[in-house]
């Protein structure tokens, strides 16, 4: 019986990022926890489209890591975003 492909979606506050199925989730969790315990710090991730992002993690950051099945992943060829919305200020945002 084949297992369905899985990936991960990391959400920090209102921004989210898809991570590849080969991402070392245990190391990511430990790195995020260490940033919070040290009073805050930058954590580098690489999204599923190989974009490197540095995230500032603080004790106030809301972090969620979800397992996403293959059928729920966005299709990179369809123009669907694999990175959540980025907010410039209260009135404007970019996809």
Backbone as a printed PyTorch tensor [residue, N CA C, xyz], in Angstrom:
tensor([[[  0.8380,  -1.1620,   0.0000],
         [  0.0000,   0.0000,   0.0000],
         [  0.8980,   1.2460,   0.0000]],

        [[  0.7170,   2.1350,  -0.9820],
         [  1.5220,   3.3440,  -1.0760],
         [  0.9880,   4.4040,  -0.1360]],

        [[  1.9160,   5.1150,   0.4970],
         [  1.5150,   6.2470,   1.3130],
         [  1.4250,   7.4740,   0.4320]],

        [[  0.4320,   8.3140,   0.6920],
         [  0.2850,   9.5560,  -0.0620],
         [  1.4310,  10.4930,   0.3160]],

        [[  1.8760,  11.2760,  -0.6780],
         [  2.9130,  12.2720,  -0.4140],
         [  2.3910,  13.2790,   0.5960]],

        [[  3.2890,  13.7300,   1.4550],
         [  2.9270,  14.7320,   2.4320],
         [  3.9270,  15.8710,   2.3600]],

        [[  3.4870,  17.0130,   2.7680],
         [  4.3360,  18.1750,   2.8940],
         [  3.9430,  18.8510,   4.1960]],

        [[  4.5100,  20.0080,   4.4400],
         [  4.2220,  20.7210,   5.6720],
         [  3.9010,  22.1670,   5.3530]],

        [[  3.0050,  22.7520,   6.1350],
         [  2.7280,  24.1720,   6.0360],
         [  3.0540,  24.7890,   7.3840]],

        [[  4.0320,  25.6980,   7.3690],
         [  4.4500,  26.4160,   8.5550],
         [  3.7490,  27.7620,   8.5570]],

        [[  3.0270,  28.0590,   9.6240],
         [  2.3480,  29.3410,   9.7580],
         [  2.9710,  30.0930,  10.9240]],

        [[  3.4160,  31.3220,  10.6480],
         [  3.9460,  32.2160,  11.6730],
         [  3.0220,  33.4270,  11.6820]],

        [[  2.2800,  33.6140,  12.7560],
         [  1.2500,  34.6470,  12.8390],
         [  0.2970,  34.4610,  11.6580]],

        [[  0.2400,  35.3730,  10.6940],
         [ -0.6720,  35.2440,   9.5590],
         [  0.0190,  34.8460,   8.2590]],

        [[  1.3350,  34.6620,   8.2800],
         [  2.0740,  34.2880,   7.0750],
         [  2.3500,  32.7900,   7.0900]],

        [[  2.2120,  32.1420,   5.9180],
         [  2.4390,  30.7100,   5.8670],
         [  3.3580,  30.3470,   4.7080]],

        [[  4.0330,  29.2080,   4.8750],
         [  5.0400,  28.7350,   3.9330],
         [  4.8920,  27.2270,   3.7890]],

        [[  4.9130,  26.7440,   2.5560],
         [  4.9230,  25.3080,   2.3220],
         [  6.3610,  24.8280,   2.3400]],

        [[  6.5870,  23.7150,   3.0360],
         [  7.9040,  23.1050,   3.1320],
         [  7.8610,  21.7560,   2.4400]],

        [[  8.9710,  21.3140,   1.9240],
         [  8.9950,  20.0400,   1.2030],
         [  8.7930,  18.8670,   2.1660]],

        [[  8.4470,  17.7200,   1.6050],
         [  8.2230,  16.5320,   2.4190],
         [  9.5230,  16.0120,   3.0280]],

        [[ 10.6700,  16.4520,   2.5100],
         [ 11.9560,  15.9970,   3.0400],
         [ 12.5010,  16.9340,   4.1180]],

        [[ 11.7330,  17.9580,   4.4940],
         [ 12.1890,  18.9240,   5.4990],
         [ 12.3800,  18.2200,   6.8360]],

        [[ 13.4280,  18.5540,   7.5610],
         [ 13.6870,  17.9650,   8.8680],
         [ 12.8450,  18.7140,   9.9070]],

        [[ 11.6420,  18.2220,  10.1310],
         [ 10.6750,  18.8880,  10.9930],
         [ 11.1410,  18.8970,  12.4450]],

        [[ 11.7760,  17.8340,  12.8990],
         [ 12.2540,  17.7790,  14.2860],
         [ 13.2800,  18.8850,  14.5360]],

        [[ 14.2110,  19.0850,  13.6050],
         [ 15.2010,  20.1600,  13.7470],
         [ 14.5370,  21.5300,  13.6990]],

        [[ 13.5490,  21.6970,  12.8200],
         [ 12.8510,  22.9750,  12.7200],
         [ 12.1400,  23.3040,  14.0280]],

        [[ 11.4520,  22.3320,  14.6070],
         [ 10.7720,  22.5550,  15.8830],
         [ 11.7660,  22.9430,  16.9700]],

        [[ 12.9060,  22.2540,  17.0240],
         [ 13.9220,  22.5590,  18.0320],
         [ 14.4950,  23.9540,  17.8270]],

        [[ 14.7080,  24.3520,  16.5770],
         [ 15.2480,  25.6760,  16.2670],
         [ 14.2480,  26.7650,  16.6390]],

        [[ 12.9670,  26.5600,  16.3350],
         [ 11.9310,  27.5210,  16.6990],
         [ 11.8300,  27.6620,  18.2220]],

        [[ 11.8460,  26.5350,  18.9280],
         [ 11.7600,  26.5700,  20.3850],
         [ 12.9740,  27.2690,  20.9880]],

        [[ 14.1570,  27.0140,  20.4400],
         [ 15.3760,  27.6590,  20.9400],
         [ 15.3200,  29.1700,  20.7430]],

        [[ 14.7670,  29.6230,  19.6130],
         [ 14.6410,  31.0620,  19.3640],
         [ 13.7370,  31.7030,  20.4080]],

        [[ 12.6420,  31.0450,  20.7470],
         [ 11.7190,  31.5840,  21.7510],
         [ 12.3840,  31.5980,  23.1250]],

        [[ 13.0380,  30.5010,  23.4900],
         [ 13.6580,  30.4010,  24.8150],
         [ 14.8020,  31.3880,  24.9980]],

        [[ 15.4410,  31.8050,  23.9170],
         [ 16.5490,  32.7600,  24.0310],
         [ 16.0630,  34.2090,  23.9800]],

        [[ 14.7560,  34.4130,  23.9330],
         [ 14.2060,  35.7620,  23.9040],
         [ 13.8980,  36.2570,  22.5080]],

        [[ 14.0870,  35.4250,  21.5030],
         [ 13.7950,  35.7790,  20.1130],
         [ 15.0210,  35.6230,  19.2490]],

        [[ 14.7810,  35.3700,  17.9790],
         [ 15.8800,  35.2140,  17.0400],
         [ 15.3690,  34.8600,  15.6630]],

        [[ 16.2770,  34.9650,  14.6900],
         [ 15.9300,  34.6280,  13.3130],
         [ 16.0830,  33.1320,  13.0800]],

        [[ 15.1210,  32.5830,  12.3460],
         [ 15.1490,  31.1830,  11.9360],
         [ 15.0380,  31.1690,  10.4150]],

        [[ 15.9780,  30.4900,   9.7570],
         [ 15.9710,  30.3950,   8.3020],
         [ 15.2400,  29.1330,   7.8720]],

        [[ 14.3610,  29.2800,   6.8780],
         [ 13.6990,  28.1260,   6.2740],
         [ 13.8630,  28.2100,   4.7650]],

        [[ 13.6480,  27.0960,   4.0940],
         [ 13.6210,  27.0510,   2.6330],
         [ 12.2630,  26.5000,   2.2490]],

        [[ 11.4730,  27.2880,   1.5000],
         [ 10.1290,  26.8560,   1.1150],
         [ 10.2030,  25.7680,   0.0560]],

        [[  9.0560,  25.1980,  -0.2800],
         [  8.9940,  24.1130,  -1.2630],
         [  9.4040,  24.5710,  -2.6560]],

        [[  9.4270,  25.8860,  -2.9120],
         [  9.8800,  26.4020,  -4.2110],
         [ 11.3070,  26.9270,  -4.1090]],

        [[ 12.0270,  26.4700,  -3.0750],
         [ 13.4330,  26.7790,  -2.8610],
         [ 13.6990,  28.2550,  -2.5730]],

        [[ 12.7160,  28.9790,  -2.0620],
         [ 12.9220,  30.3590,  -1.6380],
         [ 13.3840,  30.3450,  -0.1850]],

        [[ 14.5110,  31.0040,   0.0990],
         [ 14.9980,  31.0710,   1.4730],
         [ 14.3690,  32.2720,   2.1630]],

        [[ 13.8870,  32.0440,   3.3830],
         [ 13.2000,  33.0790,   4.1550],
         [ 13.7880,  33.0740,   5.5640]],

        [[ 14.0700,  34.2630,   6.0970],
         [ 14.4940,  34.4090,   7.4860],
         [ 13.3160,  34.9510,   8.2760]],

        [[ 12.9240,  34.2230,   9.3000],
         [ 11.7690,  34.5960,  10.1160],
         [ 12.2370,  35.0230,  11.4960]],

        [[ 11.7380,  36.1540,  11.9840],
         [ 12.0370,  36.5840,  13.3430],
         [ 10.9970,  35.9550,  14.2650]],

        [[ 11.4520,  35.0990,  15.1530],
         [ 10.5720,  34.3830,  16.0690],
         [ 10.7460,  34.9820,  17.4580]],

        [[  9.6400,  35.3440,  18.0890],
         [  9.6640,  35.8780,  19.4520],
         [  8.6900,  35.0770,  20.3050]],

        [[  8.6580,  35.4050,  21.5830],
         [  7.7190,  34.7280,  22.4840],
         [  6.2750,  35.0460,  22.1200]],

        [[  6.0520,  36.1200,  21.3760],
         [  4.6910,  36.5100,  20.9650],
         [  4.2830,  35.8930,  19.6260]],

        [[  5.1930,  35.2160,  18.9470],
         [  4.8840,  34.6130,  17.6510],
         [  3.9170,  33.4490,  17.8240]],

        [[  2.9310,  33.3850,  16.9380],
         [  2.0090,  32.2490,  16.9130],
         [  2.4900,  31.3290,  15.7950]],

        [[  2.9260,  30.1360,  16.1640],
         [  3.5390,  29.2040,  15.2240],
         [  2.6820,  27.9520,  15.1270]],

        [[  2.4120,  27.5300,  13.8830],
         [  1.6530,  26.3020,  13.6570],
         [  2.3440,  25.5340,  12.5330]],

        [[  2.5430,  24.2320,  12.7210],
         [  3.1470,  23.3660,  11.7100],
         [  2.1480,  22.2660,  11.4030]],

        [[  1.6520,  22.2420,  10.1560],
         [  0.6310,  21.2740,   9.7580],
         [  1.1990,  20.2920,   8.7490]],

        [[  0.7240,  19.0620,   8.8000],
         [  1.0210,  18.0810,   7.7630],
         [ -0.0610,  18.2160,   6.7050]],

        [[  0.3510,  18.3830,   5.4560],
         [ -0.5690,  18.5820,   4.3450],
         [ -0.4290,  17.3930,   3.3970]],

        [[ -1.5440,  16.7790,   3.0240],
         [ -1.4880,  15.6650,   2.0780],
         [ -1.3480,  16.1850,   0.6540]],

        [[ -0.8830,  15.3430,  -0.2370],
         [ -0.5880,  15.7320,  -1.6180],
         [ -1.7780,  16.3790,  -2.3200]],

        [[ -2.9820,  15.8830,  -2.1070],
         [ -4.1430,  16.4320,  -2.8110],
         [ -4.4860,  17.8390,  -2.3410]],

        [[ -3.9800,  18.2640,  -1.1760],
         [ -4.2610,  19.6030,  -0.6720],
         [ -3.1440,  20.6040,  -0.9440]],

        [[ -2.0710,  20.1560,  -1.6040],
         [ -0.9720,  21.0570,  -1.9370],
         [ -1.3440,  21.9290,  -3.1280]],

        [[ -0.8860,  23.1930,  -3.1450],
         [ -1.1510,  24.0330,  -4.3220],
         [ -0.3380,  23.5430,  -5.5040]],

        [[ -0.8660,  23.7000,  -6.6970],
         [ -0.1670,  23.3260,  -7.9200],
         [  0.7000,  24.5090,  -8.3490]],

        [[  2.0260,  24.3330,  -8.3280],
         [  2.9440,  25.4220,  -8.6670],
         [  2.7060,  25.9410, -10.0800]],

        [[  2.2250,  25.0990, -10.9900],
         [  1.9880,  25.5140, -12.3680],
         [  0.6920,  26.2740, -12.5660]],

        [[ -0.1840,  26.2510, -11.5760],
         [ -1.4850,  26.8980, -11.7400],
         [ -1.4960,  28.3600, -11.3190]],

        [[ -0.3690,  28.8310, -10.8250],
         [ -0.3140,  30.2070, -10.3450],
         [ -0.7300,  30.3470,  -8.8940]],

        [[ -1.0500,  29.2190,  -8.2310],
         [ -1.3940,  29.2670,  -6.8160],
         [ -0.1490,  29.6260,  -6.0140]],

        [[ -0.3360,  30.4150,  -4.9890],
         [  0.7820,  30.8420,  -4.1550],
         [  1.2060,  29.7160,  -3.2300]],

        [[  2.5200,  29.5340,  -3.0700],
         [  3.0380,  28.5770,  -2.0980],
         [  3.5790,  29.3070,  -0.8810]],

        [[  3.4040,  30.6140,  -0.8610],
         [  3.7920,  31.4380,   0.2750],
         [  2.5820,  32.2850,   0.6300]],

        [[  2.3120,  32.4170,   1.9000],
         [  1.1520,  33.1760,   2.3480],
         [  1.2720,  34.6500,   2.0410]],

        [[  0.1950,  35.3840,   2.2610],
         [  0.1970,  36.8150,   1.9720],
         [  1.2160,  37.5480,   2.8360]],

        [[  1.8360,  38.5600,   2.2610],
         [  2.7730,  39.4020,   2.9830],
         [  2.1320,  40.7700,   3.1440]],

        [[  2.0040,  41.2290,   4.3460],
         [  1.3260,  42.4860,   4.6210],
         [  2.3310,  43.6290,   4.6820]],

        [[  2.0510,  44.7070,   3.9320],
         [  2.9110,  45.8830,   3.9620],
         [  2.4690,  46.7970,   5.0970]],

        [[  1.1960,  47.0810,   5.1800],
         [  0.6070,  47.8340,   6.2950],
         [ -0.8620,  47.4500,   6.3930]],

        [[ -1.6390,  48.1920,   7.1570],
         [ -3.0330,  47.8130,   7.3930],
         [ -3.9020,  47.8550,   6.1470]],

        [[ -3.5260,  48.6480,   5.1450],
         [ -4.3980,  48.8430,   3.9810],
         [ -3.9710,  48.0900,   2.7370]],

        [[ -2.7720,  47.5960,   2.6770],
         [ -2.2560,  46.9670,   1.4620],
         [ -1.6020,  45.6320,   1.7940]],

        [[ -1.6950,  44.6970,   0.8590],
         [ -0.9880,  43.4250,   1.0030],
         [ -0.6680,  42.8530,  -0.3640]],

        [[  0.3230,  41.9920,  -0.3990],
         [  0.7670,  41.3480,  -1.6300],
         [  0.6130,  39.8520,  -1.5030]],

        [[  0.2760,  39.1740,  -2.5900],
         [  0.2450,  37.6970,  -2.5850],
         [  1.6100,  37.1890,  -2.9430]]])
